[in-house]
């Protein structure tokens, strides 16, 4: 009789050694007993890890059960069958006054702003409290950050200081890891090294703890363990009914409930996203060479995962939990359709490929946690306000780049603009859907990013070379490196500018003209035509921000309140839609003033 003995490392079963019993006859017998299907390697690893640190928000769950739930959501998104179920109508409207309704006496709290969703919502809530508004947060879980770090640059964190959320010492306290240099690698092609790009690992647990204390000290109120049941808008209030029975009223409700917000689902009528970034990874202990990071590393060619061909990309960062701890992410961009790979299938591929990518063996690593996420994106983003008195914020608004996963970086860039705009809207009573939509305006730089996602998404049954995407990325990065930091740096932080983009495209066409036909095959003529319109608008917004902004800004104080509010939003749309920095705006204003003086003297 032959017994198979499994040895376990990190929850992974390895085959094995044989243990022989005595033979009673010359013929060898093998007794097979019925047994359950062998669990996947992903399941064995995940079930061997403690997951006590799960929290709300993207990337806050680590358990195998949570993975299966998310895979089911993903399967529903990809399904070609029409699901015959009515989208939950979370938001309704009432033409009367709240004070005359039956619910007015039942409200247990009245606020200027209520923020639904606290993981990223705590930042806008604290910024508004700092400006003097009475703000409440509704969070269905305990309001705390996840254990897994956010990777960001110090410059972006300083935006939180300018918004009154942090002081500079808080940045040092919340920073768990620092590392340099940072690599952009292209398997089989080459690599480019940069410094101070996404080179800080910030502890969300510590950062949100700091901001939470700041929020409470400013008079903020937190309703933890409460879920949104419904929202009703009146002429003079937005009323939030919680699943647990409490009723809250406010001047404005901010929806910060993330990619799967029930309000967003109602607005989009359950429409399938235009593209999705699937992310898997882990934080593990046992990396001896652990002082640098990978901002992006692309696989040499498309690979088979499940029934799909996908282009795989990687990121890797030292973790703050120990000198040998490292986080590695594997991600891909795909169109949601039947046959798309599941997260568990991606993880199975990850365990195969990650050791080779990082130069380690899986047996020598101690897996701390497994990471996974779905990041849907829509072409019509940011999402305009669909209702009076309700505004989407963060991932719910779609303000993040379609090639990024996670919205913390974009949040820091837009927080000052949004907190100022919301404050003016509440104080001026400009909370109709049109006025609120000006806070989530069309941004050509964001729309132009769609070309990059399409170019980085492997097409099924494609007629381009399997290594085309890796080759295209390497050529583009080579050209950006030649053009210098002013071109390369913004792109690595998901900031698209007209000048750098035009220079890069021009240099690519000069250096590698033979790649152009493959670009047309990869992304398609309709996408390129659509992108050309956004590229033109990016240039147009840059011109407006350069020349029209200084003139109009000097006249703003003479405008009536509503007109002033609206023009402030237009100026912000030009600035942020062209990714113009404060320094650039300041330099342009000085230049225009000098020109004006020259012509008037």
C-alpha positions, 0 to 999 in steps of 0.5 A: 500500500502506498501513502502520499504524505503532504508537507506544508510550507506557508499553507502550500502542500508539496508532493512528497515522499512515499511511505511503504507498508509491508507487501503481503503479495507479490502484486502491488496494491494501491488503495484509493479512498474517496476524498474531497477536491484538493483546495487551491494553493491560494486557499491553503495559503490564505487559510493559514494566515490570521486575518484579524486586521480586516477593515472597510474600503478597497484592499481592506479584506484579506480572507479567502471567504472575502476573496470568493465574495469579490470573485462572485461580484466580479463574475456578475459584472462579467456575465453576458446574461441580463440580470433581471433584478431592479437596481435599488433606488437608494435616492428619492426626492421630495418637493416639500420642506423637510421641516414640514415632513413627518420625519423632521421630529425624528432626526437625531442630528443636523449637519452642514455635511454628512460624509457616507464612507469613512476610509477616504471620506475622513479626509474631505470631512476633516478638511471641511471641519477645518473650514468651520462646517459641522460635519458627520461621518457615517461608516458601516465598519469601525473607522480605521485604516488597513494594515497594508501601506499606501505608496505615495510621494512626500509632495502629494502628502504635503497637500494634506498639510495645506488643507489643514488635515495634517501637520508635517510631523504627522507625515513622519509619524504615519510613514512606515517605510522610505526607499530609493531608487525606484525602477521602471522595468520592462522584461527582456528590454531594459530598465529606467531608475528614478528617485522619490517617486511613490517612495514612501510607504504610509500606514493607513492605520496610523494615518487615519488614526491621526486624521480621525483624532484631528476630525473629532478635535474639530467637532466632527461626529462619527457614526460607526457601525451604521449603514446607509439605507436611503437618502431623500432630498428636500428643498431645504435638506438631504435626509439620510435614513440609516439601516439601524433606524437613525435619521440624520439631516444635512445641507449636503451629503457626500458619497464616499462609498467607493467603487461599489457605492449603491448611489453610484449603482443607481446613477449608472443603472447598473451599467457594466464598467468600460474597463477594469484593473484587477490586482492581486499580491501579497506582503511577505517576509524573507526578501534579503535585497529589499531597499528599492522599489518597482513603480512598474515592471511589465512582463515580456509578453501576454500570458494565459490566465484562465481562459484569457490572454492578459498582459501582466504588470508588477509593482514591488515596495519594501514594507514597513513591518520589517526589514525583510518584508516586501509587498508585491502586486501583480495587475492587469487591465481587461474589458469585463466580459464572459471568460475574464480571469477570476481573482483566484485564477490570477493569484494562482498565476501570481504564486507561479510568477512572483518568485521568478520576478523577485528572485526568491523561492516561495518556500523561503517566504512567510506570507503575511497577508494576501491582497486583491481588488477590483477597480472599475473605471468608466469613460464618463468620469468624473461622475457629474452630480445626478441629484440635488444635495448629493455629491460623489467623492473619491473612487465613487466619483471616478476621479482617479486615473483609469491606469491606477488602482486606488484613489489615495494619490488622486485624492491628495491632488484634488482635496484642496480644490474639492474642500474649497468648492464644497465649502463655497457651495454649502455656504452659498446654498449652491447645492443643486445638481448643476452647481455640484456637477461643476465640482466633478467637471470634465477633465481632458487629461483624465479622459486622455488616459483612456488611450493608455489603458486600452494600449495596455490591455491585451486583446483576445485573438489579437493580430499584434505580437504578444510582446507588443505592449512591453515593447510599446511601454519600453519605447515610450519610457525611453523617450520620456527619459530622454526628454527629462524629469519634467516629462517622465515624473508627472507621468509616473504620478498619473498626471497627464500634461499636454506639452510632455505628452505631445513631446513624447508622442512626437519622439516615439514617432520619430524614433520608432515609426514602425510601431505605429501600425501596431498601435492602430491595431491594438487600440482601434480607429474609433478609440484613437479618434475619440482620444484625439478629441480629448488630446485637443481639449487638453491643449485647449484647457492648457491655453485657457489656464495660461492666458484666460485664467489670469484675466478672469481671476482678476475680475472675480471679486466683482461678480455676484456670488453665484457667478463667482462660484461658477467661474471659480469652478471653471478656472479650477477645471482648466487648471486641474484638467490640464494638470497645471501646477500652482507654480506654473499658474503663478509663473503664467500670471506674472508673465501676463502681468509683465506683458500687460505692463509692457503694452500699457507703458 
